[in-house]
Amino acid sequence: MTLHYEIEPTSKREKLVEQFLKLKGLVDKINVPENPLGQLKPSSLAISILAKELGLEPVLHLRTRDRNFLNLKSEIYGAIIFDIKDILIVKGDAKEDKEYEIKNEEKLEIIAEKLKADEKISKLRIGLPLIKLDIYNESVKTRLASCADFFVTLQVNSPEDIPGELLDYAKKNNKKIQSYYLLISDNNKSYLKSLGFEIKEKSIKEYIEDVTILENMLDAVILSCPRDFNFLLDFLNKYNKR
């Protein structure tokens, strides 16, 4: 199992550098989302390059709805120059209150297949989101049968949120499952509640117990702790000393 952290994109280079340096040795990879929640943020490729230059391994997120296929491949070619090996392909969120021009409506499975057909890209690890977890659901079956190297689920609140059938299927078919795990603190719970997240606060000890169990179940746990980096660091330091 590897431990990831999803960084909050910002145009403040000094803040990113400070966080990246503090994260070295505490996490295995940094997930870099692209315009999360449909909000304009600095390029995920640029932030991934900065992480790479500071000695961290990034997982570059790329939104397909914003790009035609030529532009998508061009962005990945840029990632190859900097030896970025992990790419998560997502549709991407759009703000409902604004007019939005969709550039690409192809299914993610088809996009992943086209990308893997490119010799330069074929050696990269391409991931896809897994929105539902029911392996008997046709859309889930189709997604898991795709050529993607790993699949990322939405936020889980505890190990019990991940169906045993999904884990058994993944193990049997050599599929890599990663899951987001949300850290809730006094400083971010109001913000998370405003976004519609279910608020289930736990102690650091309880978070450590959950992640310890998850590390034996998954290919990776992706920690998310919006607007409270200090709480994340406290968790990581205690987790790594357990």
FENURUR-V888760 format. One record per residue. N is the residue number from 1. SS is DSSP state (2 for helix, 1 for strand, 0 for the rest). OMEGA is omega as a letter, one per 30 degrees, with the letter a starting at -180 (999 if undefined). Layout:
n: [N,N]
ss: [SS,SS]
omega: [OMEGA,OMEGA]
This chain:
n: [1,2,3,4,5,6,7,8,9,10,11,12,13,14,15,16,17,18,19,20,21,22,23,24,25,26,27,28,29,30,31,32,33,34,35,36,37,38,39,40,41,42,43,44,45,46,47,48,49,50,51,52,53,54,55,56,57,58,59,60,61,62,63,64,65,66,67,68,69,70,71,72,73,74,75,76,77,78,79,80,81,82,83,84,85,86,87,88,89,90,91,92,93,94,95,96,97,98,99,100,101,102,103,104,105,106,107,108,109,110,111,112,113,114,115,116,117,118,119,120,121,122,123,124,125,126,127,128,129,130,131,132,133,134,135,136,137,138,139,140,141,142,143,144,145,146,147,148,149,150,151,152,153,154,155,156,157,158,159,160,161,162,163,164,165,166,167,168,169,170,171,172,173,174,175,176,177,178,179,180,181,182,183,184,185,186,187,188,189,190,191,192,193,194,195,196,197,198,199,200,201,202,203,204,205,206,207,208,209,210,211,212,213,214,215,216,217,218,219,220,221,222,223,224,225,226,227,228,229,230,231,232,233,234,235,236,237,238,239,240,241,242]
ss: [0,1,1,1,1,1,1,0,0,0,0,0,2,2,2,2,2,2,2,2,2,2,2,0,0,0,0,0,1,1,1,1,0,0,0,2,2,2,0,0,0,0,0,2,2,2,2,2,2,2,2,2,2,0,0,0,1,1,1,1,1,1,1,0,0,0,0,0,2,2,2,2,2,2,2,2,2,2,2,2,2,0,0,0,0,1,1,1,1,1,0,0,0,0,0,0,0,0,0,0,0,0,0,0,0,0,0,2,2,2,2,2,2,2,2,2,0,0,2,2,2,2,0,0,1,1,1,1,1,1,0,0,0,0,0,0,0,2,2,2,2,2,2,2,0,0,0,0,0,1,1,1,1,1,1,1,0,0,2,2,2,0,0,2,2,2,2,2,2,2,2,2,0,0,0,1,1,1,1,1,1,1,0,0,0,0,0,0,2,2,2,2,2,2,0,0,0,0,0,0,0,0,0,2,2,2,2,2,2,2,2,2,2,2,2,0,0,0,0,1,1,1,1,1,0,0,0,0,2,2,2,2,2,2,2,2,2,2,2,2,0,0]
omega: [l,a,a,l,l,a,l,a,l,l,a,a,a,l,l,a,l,a,l,a,l,a,a,a,a,l,a,a,l,l,a,a,l,l,a,a,l,a,a,l,l,a,l,l,l,a,l,l,l,l,a,a,l,l,l,l,a,l,a,l,l,l,a,a,a,a,l,a,l,a,l,l,l,l,l,l,l,l,a,l,a,l,l,a,a,a,l,a,l,l,l,l,l,l,a,a,a,l,a,a,l,a,a,a,l,l,a,l,l,l,l,l,l,l,a,l,l,a,a,a,a,a,l,l,a,l,l,l,l,a,l,a,a,a,l,l,a,l,l,l,a,a,a,l,a,a,a,a,l,a,a,l,l,a,l,a,l,l,a,a,a,a,l,l,l,a,l,l,a,a,a,a,l,l,a,a,l,a,l,l,a,l,a,a,l,a,a,a,l,l,a,l,l,l,l,l,l,a,l,a,l,l,l,l,l,l,l,l,l,a,l,l,a,a,l,a,a,l,l,l,a,a,l,a,a,l,l,a,a,l,l,a,l,l,a,l,l,l,a,l,a,999]
